[in-house]
Amino acid sequence: MPRGDKSSYTDKQKRQAEHIEEGYEHRGVGRNEAERRAWATVNKETGGGKKRGSGRGVPTSNISSKRGGRIGGPRGSKASASRPAAARSRSAKKAAATRKRQATKRSGTRKAARKK
């Protein structure tokens, strides 16, 4: 079977790949790249083409396709993604200042402990 042959995939896997590909194209990814990513996602979720034999009933996970296009992973961070960039930047600067302040406080206690 030549590389890239999709005959060993089930109809459901082919539909999944087509749907995932449309989603990538909708987000502005080129056609070839969208197709490549779609099949990679199907392979990751289902373990590749259909396989026969006992013990093949491995549960599938669709976390890979749920993750696409989300900031911060498959769940969470929806609130921060909808906030304006300026608000997110302000929060990041505040967090950085807090980390810096706490680091200097920790290093001050270390210096005091060394003097003893």
N, C-alpha and C positions, 0 to 999 in steps of 0.2 A: 504494500500500500504506500503510495507516494506521500511525502510530507505535505501537510495541508489538506489532505483528503478528509472530508467531513462525513463520509458514509457510515462510519461506525458510531455516530452520535444518534441519540434518540430524537424523535420529533420534538419532545419537550425541551431538550437541550438546545436544539436549533432555534426554537421560538424564544427561549431565554436569551440566547446570544443576539438574536435580531433585536429584541426589545432593549437590551443593554446598549447595543450599538446605536440605536436611535437616540437613546439618552445622551450618549457621548457626543453625537453629531449635533444635537440640540444645544449642547454647551460649547460648541465651536471647535471640537476636535476634528481633524481631517478624516476622510472616509476610511483610508487604509489603516490609520492609527486606531480609529474607533473600532474597526473590525478586529484588529489584533488584540486590543484591550478586552473586548467583549468575550472573545474565545478564551483568553487567559482567565477571565473571571469565571466563566462556566467551568473550565478545567479545575480551578481552585475549589469551587463550590461542590462539584459533583465527582471529582476524581477522574475526569477525562471521558472518553467515549464509553458506550455501553459495554459491559463485561458480563460474561455468563459464568455460571457455576455457583456452588453453594458458598455461603459466607460473604456474599457480595452486598448484602443489604445494609450498607453503612449509611447512617443518617446524613443528610446533606445540610449544609449551613448556608444561609444566604446573607451573611454579615458583610461579605465583600461588596455586593451590589447595593446594600443599604448604606454603606459608608460613603459612596461617591457623592461629591459635591457638597459635603457638609464640613463646616469648620469645626475642628475639635473632635472628630471621630463619629462613631455610629450613634451615640446618644449623648445628650448634654450639650452645653455651650450654645444652645439655640438663642438664649437671651443675649449673650455677648455678640453673636453673629449679627443680630438685628440692630445692635447699637451703632451709632455713627462712629466713624474712624477716630474723630477727635476725642470722643468719650473713652474709647478703648485705649488710645494713646495716653490720655490723662491717667487712667488707671494703671497702666504699665509703668509710667514714670513714678507714680506714687509708690507702687510696689518696689521698684528699684531703690528708691530713696529709703524705704523701710529696711530693705535688706542691707543696704550700705550702713545705715545707722546702727543696726543690730550687730553687724560685723565689727564695727569700730568699738562697740560696747564690749563685745566678747574679747577682742584683742586687748583691750584695756585691762580686763580682769586677768588675762593670761600674763601680761607684763607684771602686774602687781603680785601674782603668785610666784613668778620667777625671782622677784627681788627678795622674797622672804627666805 
